[in-house]
Amino acid sequence: MDRRHFLLAGAATIAGPSLAQLPATLPRSSSQFVRWTMFSRHLQCLTTQAYAREFPYETGVIIGAGAAAGGFNAINLTVRIDGHVEPELVTTNLAPMLQGIRSTGTHCDHITTNVLNLQSAYAEEVLTTAAENGVRYYRWGTFDYQRDEAAYGQGLRNQLDGFRRETEALAAFNSRLGLTALYHTYSGNRVGASLWDLIYVLEGFDPEAVAINFDIGHMISEGVRSWINDLRFAMPYVRGASLKDATYRQNAEGELTRAFMAAGEGAVDWVEYFRQLLEGGFSGPAESHLEFDYLDGNLLNTTWWAESAGNIVTRDQLIGIMQSELGAFRNYALTAGWQASQLR
């Protein structure tokens, strides 16, 4: 029996804000919870893009029912370019789509946006409309480094200071609206790949206004075990968890390339991940990303819209994949010490 089927039966800092400003991590509590959340990007294959634009309520019903059939109690809705709700349509389409999702009993207070700062296109319209319609969390970011000849030492810190100023304005805006921005951690040339830089940007701001969505698949790409101390140090700001497995493969040229995998088939120590979340006092959305190969196709690309070229995933196949992933995640969390009543 292979691993998958069996499962289904110190961060460094640079000078900056005082560490005394880090908020305390919440103690472990029976009131903690994990809300199993499906990223709606993977549900876009259930309708055409034109249908989603013209019939937002009906689209909400379809994707809410799809998430529920896969076992997920919640959706992170794409409110971005080429997403379920286009930014320019947010004032007309977001409310009815949320109503449609919620009519199925599926929770939705979480969206993904193109917002980087308050100067981003449609930022105020998207965030204000979201807050007015019961949204609590939204994904924001990410900041990219400019790696020129001056981007060393103080030059790099100057870039981070600029990102802090943008974040300060966004945090104040979020506080007025009652929103929490979740900065998604990516690997590569982005702020947050090593966590110390993201903490430099966030320190001193209210974690209920600007926080972290910790993507274990990307973070393990930066260090197979170093992510543990990164997570422990960042935990006061972690309000969301992203779930995908990953490993490295060697290509024909001998180069190491990252590959996302189905849960349990990569290098992520899932029990340790869920244990750290539990012991660190985590409560919030745990969002599944289906970014691995299925029938020789990458689900991230092939489940874009129903009309997308090369779409090889049927609704039944998608639901089966979702159920399989969630079953694995639930077993990992229970093994790590979470109670069944805490897994929503």
TORKOL-4160 file (C-alpha; in steps of 0.2 Angstrom, whole numbers, padded with zeros to 4 digits, m for minus):
344
<pt num="1" X="0000" Y="0000" Z="0000"/>
<pt num="2" X="0008" Y="0017" Z="m0005"/>
<pt num="3" X="0009" Y="0032" Z="0006"/>
<pt num="4" X="m0005" Y="0041" Z="m0001"/>
<pt num="5" X="m0018" Y="0027" Z="0000"/>
<pt num="6" X="m0012" Y="0023" Z="0018"/>
<pt num="7" X="m0015" Y="0041" Z="0023"/>
<pt num="8" X="m0033" Y="0040" Z="0016"/>
<pt num="9" X="m0038" Y="0024" Z="0026"/>
<pt num="10" X="0078" Y="0150" Z="0065"/>
<pt num="11" X="0072" Y="0164" Z="0056"/>
<pt num="12" X="0085" Y="0178" Z="0054"/>
<pt num="13" X="0080" Y="0196" Z="0054"/>
<pt num="14" X="0088" Y="0212" Z="0049"/>
<pt num="15" X="0088" Y="0228" Z="0059"/>
<pt num="16" X="0071" Y="0236" Z="0059"/>
<pt num="17" X="0056" Y="0237" Z="0070"/>
<pt num="18" X="0059" Y="0231" Z="0088"/>
<pt num="19" X="0055" Y="0213" Z="0091"/>
<pt num="20" X="0046" Y="0219" Z="0106"/>
<pt num="21" X="0033" Y="0224" Z="0094"/>
<pt num="22" X="0029" Y="0207" Z="0089"/>
<pt num="23" X="0011" Y="0202" Z="0095"/>
<pt num="24" X="0010" Y="0187" Z="0106"/>
<pt num="25" X="0006" Y="0170" Z="0099"/>
<pt num="26" X="m0011" Y="0164" Z="0105"/>
<pt num="27" X="m0010" Y="0150" Z="0117"/>
<pt num="28" X="m0017" Y="0133" Z="0112"/>
<pt num="29" X="m0035" Y="0132" Z="0115"/>
<pt num="30" X="m0050" Y="0121" Z="0112"/>
<pt num="31" X="m0058" Y="0136" Z="0103"/>
<pt num="32" X="m0045" Y="0134" Z="0089"/>
<pt num="33" X="m0051" Y="0129" Z="0072"/>
<pt num="34" X="m0046" Y="0124" Z="0054"/>
<pt num="35" X="m0059" Y="0129" Z="0041"/>
<pt num="36" X="m0056" Y="0118" Z="0026"/>
<pt num="37" X="m0056" Y="0130" Z="0011"/>
<pt num="38" X="m0056" Y="0127" Z="m0008"/>
<pt num="39" X="m0048" Y="0140" Z="m0019"/>
<pt num="40" X="m0061" Y="0144" Z="m0032"/>
<pt num="41" X="m0048" Y="0145" Z="m0046"/>
<pt num="42" X="m0050" Y="0126" Z="m0047"/>
<pt num="43" X="m0069" Y="0127" Z="m0048"/>
<pt num="44" X="m0068" Y="0139" Z="m0063"/>
<pt num="45" X="m0069" Y="0124" Z="m0074"/>
<pt num="46" X="m0087" Y="0121" Z="m0069"/>
<pt num="47" X="m0094" Y="0136" Z="m0080"/>
<pt num="48" X="m0088" Y="0146" Z="m0094"/>
<pt num="49" X="m0081" Y="0163" Z="m0091"/>
<pt num="50" X="m0095" Y="0172" Z="m0100"/>
<pt num="51" X="m0108" Y="0162" Z="m0089"/>
<pt num="52" X="m0099" Y="0168" Z="m0073"/>
<pt num="53" X="m0099" Y="0186" Z="m0079"/>
<pt num="54" X="m0118" Y="0186" Z="m0084"/>
<pt num="55" X="m0125" Y="0175" Z="m0070"/>
<pt num="56" X="m0115" Y="0178" Z="m0054"/>
<pt num="57" X="m0129" Y="0171" Z="m0042"/>
<pt num="58" X="m0131" Y="0155" Z="m0052"/>
<pt num="59" X="m0112" Y="0153" Z="m0054"/>
<pt num="60" X="m0111" Y="0155" Z="m0035"/>
<pt num="61" X="m0123" Y="0141" Z="m0033"/>
<pt num="62" X="m0113" Y="0130" Z="m0045"/>
<pt num="63" X="m0096" Y="0132" Z="m0036"/>
<pt num="64" X="m0103" Y="0132" Z="m0019"/>
<pt num="65" X="m0111" Y="0115" Z="m0022"/>
<pt num="66" X="m0095" Y="0109" Z="m0031"/>
<pt num="67" X="m0085" Y="0113" Z="m0015"/>
<pt num="68" X="m0097" Y="0105" Z="m0004"/>
<pt num="69" X="m0097" Y="0089" Z="m0015"/>
<pt num="70" X="m0079" Y="0089" Z="m0013"/>
<pt num="71" X="m0080" Y="0090" Z="0006"/>
<pt num="72" X="m0075" Y="0108" Z="0008"/>
<pt num="73" X="m0085" Y="0119" Z="0019"/>
<pt num="74" X="m0078" Y="0135" Z="0012"/>
<pt num="75" X="m0072" Y="0144" Z="m0003"/>
<pt num="76" X="m0059" Y="0157" Z="m0006"/>
<pt num="77" X="m0067" Y="0166" Z="m0021"/>
<pt num="78" X="m0056" Y="0174" Z="m0035"/>
<pt num="79" X="m0060" Y="0192" Z="m0036"/>
<pt num="80" X="m0047" Y="0197" Z="m0049"/>
<pt num="81" X="m0042" Y="0198" Z="m0067"/>
<pt num="82" X="m0049" Y="0182" Z="m0076"/>
<pt num="83" X="m0057" Y="0176" Z="m0059"/>
<pt num="84" X="m0074" Y="0172" Z="m0054"/>
<pt num="85" X="m0078" Y="0191" Z="m0051"/>
<pt num="86" X="m0068" Y="0203" Z="m0062"/>
<pt num="87" X="m0062" Y="0219" Z="m0052"/>
<pt num="88" X="m0072" Y="0231" Z="m0064"/>
<pt num="89" X="m0088" Y="0221" Z="m0060"/>
<pt num="90" X="m0086" Y="0219" Z="m0042"/>
<pt num="91" X="m0100" Y="0232" Z="m0037"/>
<pt num="92" X="m0113" Y="0222" Z="m0047"/>
<pt num="93" X="m0107" Y="0204" Z="m0047"/>
<pt num="94" X="m0098" Y="0201" Z="m0030"/>
<pt num="95" X="m0114" Y="0202" Z="m0019"/>
<pt num="96" X="m0125" Y="0190" Z="m0029"/>
<pt num="97" X="m0111" Y="0177" Z="m0031"/>
<pt num="98" X="m0108" Y="0177" Z="m0013"/>
<pt num="99" X="m0126" Y="0175" Z="m0010"/>
<pt num="100" X="m0126" Y="0160" Z="m0022"/>
<pt num="101" X="m0112" Y="0152" Z="m0013"/>
<pt num="102" X="m0119" Y="0154" Z="0004"/>
<pt num="103" X="m0136" Y="0148" Z="m0002"/>
<pt num="104" X="m0128" Y="0130" Z="m0003"/>
<pt num="105" X="m0122" Y="0131" Z="0015"/>
<pt num="106" X="m0104" Y="0134" Z="0009"/>
<pt num="107" X="m0095" Y="0147" Z="0019"/>
<pt num="108" X="m0087" Y="0162" Z="0010"/>
<pt num="109" X="m0079" Y="0176" Z="0019"/>
<pt num="110" X="m0062" Y="0175" Z="0010"/>
<pt num="111" X="m0057" Y="0181" Z="m0007"/>
<pt num="112" X="m0041" Y="0183" Z="m0018"/>
<pt num="113" X="m0038" Y="0199" Z="m0026"/>
<pt num="114" X="m0025" Y="0209" Z="m0037"/>
<pt num="115" X="m0023" Y="0222" Z="m0023"/>
<pt num="116" X="m0005" Y="0225" Z="m0019"/>
<pt num="117" X="m0008" Y="0243" Z="m0011"/>
<pt num="118" X="m0021" Y="0256" Z="m0011"/>
<pt num="119" X="m0015" Y="0262" Z="m0028"/>
<pt num="120" X="m0019" Y="0245" Z="m0036"/>
<pt num="121" X="m0033" Y="0246" Z="m0049"/>
<pt num="122" X="m0050" Y="0245" Z="m0041"/>
<pt num="123" X="m0042" Y="0242" Z="m0024"/>
<pt num="124" X="m0055" Y="0253" Z="m0014"/>
<pt num="125" X="m0070" Y="0247" Z="m0024"/>
<pt num="126" X="m0065" Y="0228" Z="m0021"/>
<pt num="127" X="m0061" Y="0230" Z="m0003"/>
<pt num="128" X="m0076" Y="0241" Z="0001"/>
<pt num="129" X="m0088" Y="0230" Z="m0008"/>
<pt num="130" X="m0081" Y="0215" Z="0000"/>
<pt num="131" X="m0082" Y="0222" Z="0018"/>
<pt num="132" X="m0100" Y="0227" Z="0014"/>
<pt num="133" X="m0104" Y="0209" Z="0010"/>
<pt num="134" X="m0097" Y="0200" Z="0025"/>
<pt num="135" X="m0080" Y="0196" Z="0018"/>
<pt num="136" X="m0066" Y="0195" Z="0032"/>
<pt num="137" X="m0050" Y="0189" Z="0023"/>
<pt num="138" X="m0043" Y="0194" Z="0006"/>
<pt num="139" X="m0026" Y="0188" Z="m0001"/>
<pt num="140" X="m0015" Y="0203" Z="m0006"/>
<pt num="141" X="0003" Y="0205" Z="m0013"/>
<pt num="142" X="0016" Y="0201" Z="m0017"/>
<pt num="143" X="0031" Y="0212" Z="m0017"/>
<pt num="144" X="0045" Y="0209" Z="m0029"/>
<pt num="145" X="0063" Y="0214" Z="m0026"/>
<pt num="146" X="0073" Y="0224" Z="m0039"/>
<pt num="147" X="0089" Y="0215" Z="m0040"/>
<pt num="148" X="0100" Y="0228" Z="m0048"/>
<pt num="149" X="0118" Y="0233" Z="m0043"/>
<pt num="150" X="0112" Y="0244" Z="m0029"/>
<pt num="151" X="0101" Y="0230" Z="m0021"/>
<pt num="152" X="0113" Y="0225" Z="m0007"/>
<pt num="153" X="0113" Y="0229" Z="0011"/>
<pt num="154" X="0105" Y="0246" Z="0013"/>
<pt num="155" X="0099" Y="0246" Z="m0004"/>
<pt num="156" X="0088" Y="0230" Z="m0001"/>
<pt num="157" X="0082" Y="0238" Z="0016"/>
<pt num="158" X="0077" Y="0253" Z="0007"/>
<pt num="159" X="0065" Y="0243" Z="m0004"/>
<pt num="160" X="0058" Y="0234" Z="0011"/>
<pt num="161" X="0055" Y="0251" Z="0020"/>
<pt num="162" X="0046" Y="0257" Z="0004"/>
<pt num="163" X="0035" Y="0241" Z="0006"/>
<pt num="164" X="0032" Y="0245" Z="0024"/>
<pt num="165" X="0025" Y="0262" Z="0019"/>
<pt num="166" X="0013" Y="0254" Z="0007"/>
<pt num="167" X="0008" Y="0241" Z="0020"/>
<pt num="168" X="0005" Y="0254" Z="0034"/>
<pt num="169" X="m0008" Y="0263" Z="0023"/>
<pt num="170" X="m0016" Y="0247" Z="0018"/>
<pt num="171" X="m0017" Y="0241" Z="0036"/>
<pt num="172" X="m0026" Y="0257" Z="0042"/>
<pt num="173" X="m0038" Y="0255" Z="0027"/>
<pt num="174" X="m0041" Y="0237" Z="0032"/>
<pt num="175" X="m0044" Y="0242" Z="0051"/>
<pt num="176" X="m0058" Y="0254" Z="0046"/>
<pt num="177" X="m0066" Y="0241" Z="0036"/>
<pt num="178" X="m0064" Y="0226" Z="0047"/>
<pt num="179" X="m0053" Y="0216" Z="0034"/>
<pt num="180" X="m0038" Y="0205" Z="0036"/>
<pt num="181" X="m0026" Y="0205" Z="0022"/>
<pt num="182" X="m0017" Y="0189" Z="0020"/>
<pt num="183" X="0000" Y="0190" Z="0011"/>
<pt num="184" X="0003" Y="0174" Z="0002"/>
<pt num="185" X="0021" Y="0167" Z="0004"/>
<pt num="186" X="0029" Y="0162" Z="m0013"/>
<pt num="187" X="0046" Y="0155" Z="m0016"/>
<pt num="188" X="0058" Y="0164" Z="m0028"/>
<pt num="189" X="0062" Y="0182" Z="m0030"/>
<pt num="190" X="0048" Y="0189" Z="m0019"/>
<pt num="191" X="0047" Y="0196" Z="m0002"/>
<pt num="192" X="0041" Y="0182" Z="0010"/>
<pt num="193" X="0051" Y="0168" Z="0002"/>
<pt num="194" X="0063" Y="0168" Z="0017"/>
<pt num="195" X="0050" Y="0176" Z="0030"/>
<pt num="196" X="0062" Y="0187" Z="0039"/>
<pt num="197" X="0059" Y="0201" Z="0026"/>
<pt num="198" X="0040" Y="0199" Z="0027"/>
<pt num="199" X="0041" Y="0200" Z="0046"/>
<pt num="200" X="0052" Y="0216" Z="0043"/>
<pt num="201" X="0038" Y="0223" Z="0033"/>
<pt num="202" X="0024" Y="0218" Z="0045"/>
<pt num="203" X="0031" Y="0221" Z="0062"/>
<pt num="204" X="0022" Y="0234" Z="0072"/>
<pt num="205" X="0006" Y="0233" Z="0062"/>
<pt num="206" X="m0010" Y="0225" Z="0069"/>
<pt num="207" X="m0011" Y="0206" Z="0063"/>
<pt num="208" X="m0029" Y="0208" Z="0062"/>
<pt num="209" X="m0027" Y="0220" Z="0048"/>
<pt num="210" X="m0011" Y="0213" Z="0039"/>
<pt num="211" X="m0006" Y="0195" Z="0041"/>
<pt num="212" X="0002" Y="0180" Z="0032"/>
<pt num="213" X="m0005" Y="0166" Z="0022"/>
<pt num="214" X="0008" Y="0152" Z="0025"/>
<pt num="215" X="0010" Y="0142" Z="0009"/>
<pt num="216" X="0019" Y="0126" Z="0015"/>
<pt num="217" X="0022" Y="0120" Z="m0003"/>
<pt num="218" X="0031" Y="0136" Z="m0008"/>
<pt num="219" X="0040" Y="0137" Z="0009"/>
<pt num="220" X="0047" Y="0119" Z="0008"/>
<pt num="221" X="0054" Y="0124" Z="m0008"/>
<pt num="222" X="0065" Y="0137" Z="0001"/>
<pt num="223" X="0071" Y="0124" Z="0014"/>
<pt num="224" X="0065" Y="0107" Z="0018"/>
<pt num="225" X="0066" Y="0110" Z="0037"/>
<pt num="226" X="0070" Y="0128" Z="0039"/>
<pt num="227" X="0051" Y="0132" Z="0037"/>
<pt num="228" X="0048" Y="0126" Z="0054"/>
<pt num="229" X="0057" Y="0140" Z="0063"/>
<pt num="230" X="0051" Y="0152" Z="0049"/>
<pt num="231" X="0033" Y="0147" Z="0054"/>
<pt num="232" X="0036" Y="0148" Z="0073"/>
<pt num="233" X="0044" Y="0165" Z="0071"/>
<pt num="234" X="0030" Y="0171" Z="0060"/>
<pt num="235" X="0015" Y="0163" Z="0069"/>
<pt num="236" X="0009" Y="0179" Z="0077"/>
<pt num="237" X="0005" Y="0185" Z="0060"/>
<pt num="238" X="m0001" Y="0169" Z="0052"/>
<pt num="239" X="m0020" Y="0170" Z="0049"/>
<pt num="240" X="m0021" Y="0158" Z="0034"/>
<pt num="241" X="m0013" Y="0142" Z="0029"/>
<pt num="242" X="m0011" Y="0136" Z="0011"/>
<pt num="243" X="m0010" Y="0117" Z="0008"/>
<pt num="244" X="0000" Y="0109" Z="m0006"/>
<pt num="245" X="0014" Y="0096" Z="m0007"/>
<pt num="246" X="0030" Y="0099" Z="m0016"/>
<pt num="247" X="0047" Y="0091" Z="m0020"/>
<pt num="248" X="0062" Y="0094" Z="m0032"/>
<pt num="249" X="0066" Y="0084" Z="m0048"/>
<pt num="250" X="0081" Y="0084" Z="m0059"/>
<pt num="251" X="0078" Y="0088" Z="m0077"/>
<pt num="252" X="0087" Y="0082" Z="m0092"/>
<pt num="253" X="0100" Y="0096" Z="m0090"/>
<pt num="254" X="0103" Y="0092" Z="m0072"/>
<pt num="255" X="0094" Y="0107" Z="m0065"/>
<pt num="256" X="0083" Y="0105" Z="m0050"/>
<pt num="257" X="0065" Y="0110" Z="m0053"/>
<pt num="258" X="0051" Y="0112" Z="m0040"/>
<pt num="259" X="0036" Y="0101" Z="m0043"/>
<pt num="260" X="0020" Y="0102" Z="m0034"/>
<pt num="261" X="0012" Y="0085" Z="m0029"/>
<pt num="262" X="m0003" Y="0077" Z="m0022"/>
<pt num="263" X="m0004" Y="0077" Z="m0003"/>
<pt num="264" X="0007" Y="0064" Z="0004"/>
<pt num="265" X="0018" Y="0062" Z="m0012"/>
<pt num="266" X="0030" Y="0076" Z="m0009"/>
<pt num="267" X="0042" Y="0081" Z="0004"/>
<pt num="268" X="0031" Y="0091" Z="0016"/>
<pt num="269" X="0030" Y="0084" Z="0034"/>
<pt num="270" X="0011" Y="0086" Z="0035"/>
<pt num="271" X="0010" Y="0080" Z="0053"/>
<pt num="272" X="0023" Y="0092" Z="0059"/>
<pt num="273" X="0015" Y="0107" Z="0049"/>
<pt num="274" X="m0002" Y="0104" Z="0057"/>
<pt num="275" X="0006" Y="0101" Z="0074"/>
<pt num="276" X="0015" Y="0118" Z="0073"/>
<pt num="277" X="m0001" Y="0127" Z="0068"/>
<pt num="278" X="m0010" Y="0119" Z="0083"/>
<pt num="279" X="0004" Y="0123" Z="0096"/>
<pt num="280" X="0006" Y="0140" Z="0089"/>
<pt num="281" X="m0013" Y="0144" Z="0092"/>
<pt num="282" X="m0018" Y="0145" Z="0074"/>
<pt num="283" X="m0036" Y="0148" Z="0069"/>
<pt num="284" X="m0042" Y="0151" Z="0051"/>
<pt num="285" X="m0044" Y="0146" Z="0034"/>
<pt num="286" X="m0034" Y="0131" Z="0027"/>
<pt num="287" X="m0034" Y="0133" Z="0008"/>
<pt num="288" X="m0032" Y="0118" Z="m0004"/>
<pt num="289" X="m0022" Y="0121" Z="m0020"/>
<pt num="290" X="m0023" Y="0108" Z="m0034"/>
<pt num="291" X="m0007" Y="0112" Z="m0043"/>
<pt num="292" X="m0001" Y="0095" Z="m0047"/>
<pt num="293" X="m0001" Y="0084" Z="m0062"/>
<pt num="294" X="m0017" Y="0073" Z="m0066"/>
<pt num="295" X="m0018" Y="0063" Z="m0081"/>
<pt num="296" X="m0002" Y="0072" Z="m0087"/>
<pt num="297" X="m0010" Y="0089" Z="m0085"/>
<pt num="298" X="m0007" Y="0102" Z="m0072"/>
<pt num="299" X="m0024" Y="0106" Z="m0063"/>
<pt num="300" X="m0019" Y="0124" Z="m0061"/>
<pt num="301" X="m0019" Y="0127" Z="m0079"/>
<pt num="302" X="m0032" Y="0114" Z="m0086"/>
<pt num="303" X="m0046" Y="0119" Z="m0074"/>
<pt num="304" X="m0046" Y="0137" Z="m0079"/>
<pt num="305" X="m0063" Y="0138" Z="m0087"/>
<pt num="306" X="m0075" Y="0126" Z="m0095"/>
<pt num="307" X="m0070" Y="0132" Z="m0113"/>
<pt num="308" X="m0051" Y="0132" Z="m0109"/>
<pt num="309" X="m0041" Y="0122" Z="m0122"/>
<pt num="310" X="m0034" Y="0106" Z="m0115"/>
<pt num="311" X="m0047" Y="0105" Z="m0101"/>
<pt num="312" X="m0046" Y="0087" Z="m0096"/>
<pt num="313" X="m0054" Y="0087" Z="m0079"/>
<pt num="314" X="m0072" Y="0082" Z="m0078"/>
<pt num="315" X="m0083" Y="0088" Z="m0063"/>
<pt num="316" X="m0083" Y="0070" Z="m0056"/>
<pt num="317" X="m0065" Y="0069" Z="m0057"/>
<pt num="318" X="m0062" Y="0086" Z="m0049"/>
<pt num="319" X="m0073" Y="0081" Z="m0035"/>
<pt num="320" X="m0064" Y="0065" Z="m0032"/>
<pt num="321" X="m0048" Y="0074" Z="m0032"/>
<pt num="322" X="m0054" Y="0086" Z="m0019"/>
<pt num="323" X="m0061" Y="0072" Z="m0008"/>
<pt num="324" X="m0045" Y="0063" Z="m0009"/>
<pt num="325" X="m0034" Y="0078" Z="m0004"/>
<pt num="326" X="m0046" Y="0083" Z="0010"/>
<pt num="327" X="m0046" Y="0066" Z="0017"/>
<pt num="328" X="m0027" Y="0066" Z="0018"/>
<pt num="329" X="m0026" Y="0083" Z="0026"/>
<pt num="330" X="m0039" Y="0078" Z="0039"/>
<pt num="331" X="m0030" Y="0063" Z="0044"/>
<pt num="332" X="m0013" Y="0073" Z="0045"/>
<pt num="333" X="m0022" Y="0085" Z="0056"/>
<pt num="334" X="m0030" Y="0072" Z="0068"/>
<pt num="335" X="m0013" Y="0063" Z="0069"/>
<pt num="336" X="m0005" Y="0080" Z="0074"/>
<pt num="337" X="m0017" Y="0082" Z="0089"/>
<pt num="338" X="m0032" Y="0092" Z="0082"/>
<pt num="339" X="m0049" Y="0087" Z="0088"/>
<pt num="340" X="m0062" Y="0082" Z="0075"/>
<pt num="341" X="m0073" Y="0096" Z="0081"/>
<pt num="342" X="m0060" Y="0109" Z="0077"/>
<pt num="343" X="m0059" Y="0103" Z="0059"/>
<pt num="344" X="m0073" Y="0113" Z="0050"/>
